Amino acid sequence: MSERPLRLLLVGEGGIAGIHMQVLKDLPGVEVVCLIGGVEEDARNFAREWGIPEVGLDLDAALVREDIEAVILTTPSPLHADHAERVIIANKHLLCEIPMALNLAAAERVTTLAEASDRVCMVAHTRRFNAPHREIKRRLASGDFHLQHLVSETYFFRRENLNMQCQPRSWVDNLLWHHACHSVDLFAWLLDDFELEVWGSQGPVHSELGIPMDMSLGLRSRGGVLATLALSFNNQGPFGGFYRYIGEEATLMAYRDELKNHEGQQLPLTGCGFANQDREFIAAIREKREPEASFSSCLPSMRLLDRLEQRIRA
C-alpha cells in the first residue's frame, strides 16, 4: 500500500506562499487542502491559481480540523510568533517562515512551546539549505576552505512598501529581525559559532514607514573570522542577498542557488534552497525526527539579533 498523503494547511497568500506552492506541487504524497488568508479576494485568487480546494480567513477554525496534520505559516512577520504559538498548541507540525518573531522574548516563548511539543517545529532559515552555502560549509568542515571575511549585501524594496512581487504591502518589513536574520544566522551556522562579537549602526528612520532604511552590521567569530553586512531598502537594482566569501584559497560569490569564483565562472552545484528546505520539513515529519533549522537551533541567532539591536540603540 502507498503511504497516505500528508494534508497541509497553508496560511498566508503573499509572495513567499507562492514560492512554497511551487515546491509543494511537485512533492509526492503531499496535499495542500486548505488556505487561510488575510484578504478574502486575494486568498481566493491564490487558491484558484494553485488549485487549493478550500479557502478561509479563520486560522483557529482550520487548526481544530483533525484531517490537517501540518501547517506552513507565511503570514506577515509581525504575526509569526502569535500564529506559531497557536499552531503548536493545536498540535500540528509547523514550518514557520523566517523570522520566528520580531523580538527575543517572543522568540524564546514560542521556542519553549516548540521544545515541549512532539510535533516537528521548523523555521524557514532558507540560507541553510541553499546549495552554495551548504558547499561552503562542507569545504569549511573538510579544511578545503579557510574563511577570512564574509561580505553580505541585502537589498529589498526601493523606498516604497512593496513585497517581492512589487505589490503593495499592508504591513512594514523589518530590516534587522527579518532580512539581517538570514545572514546573521548563516554566518553563525557556517562556523557553528553563536557566541559572536557584534556591532552595528543604522541610517535615518523613514518619515512615513517608521523604519530605518539602511543598516550596517559587523560580526566576528571567536576564531577571528569577520562578517560585514550591508542592508538597504533604498538601493536601486536587483533585489536579494548577495554573498562574497573571501578565503585563503579562493574568493567565491553566492547568489540564491548559484556559486561563482572571482572570475565569474559558475561552479557545478545542484539543488534549490526552497525545495531542499520544504523537503526536509516533510521528511522530518515522516521520519519522526528533529528537523534541520528547528526552533531550538535557530533561537541562538535571535539572541544575536537582540544583542545587535541593543548595540544599535546604544
Secondary structure, DSSP 4 states (H G I P E B T S, - for coil): -PPPPEEEEEE--SHHHHHHHHHHTTSTTEEEEEEE-SSHHHHHHHHHHHT-SEEES-HHHHHT-TT--EEEE-S-GGGHHHHHHHHHHTT-EEEEESPS-SSHHHHHHHHHHHHH-SS-EEEE-GGGTSHHHHHHHHHHHHTS--EEEEEEEEE---SS-B-TTS-B-SS---IIIIIIHHHHHHHHHHHT----EEEEEE-PBPTTT-SBSEEEEEEE-TT--EEEEEEESS--S--EEEEEEEESS-EEEEETTEEEETT-PBP-----HHHHHHHHHHHHHHHTSPPTTBHHHHHHHHHHHHHHHHHHH-
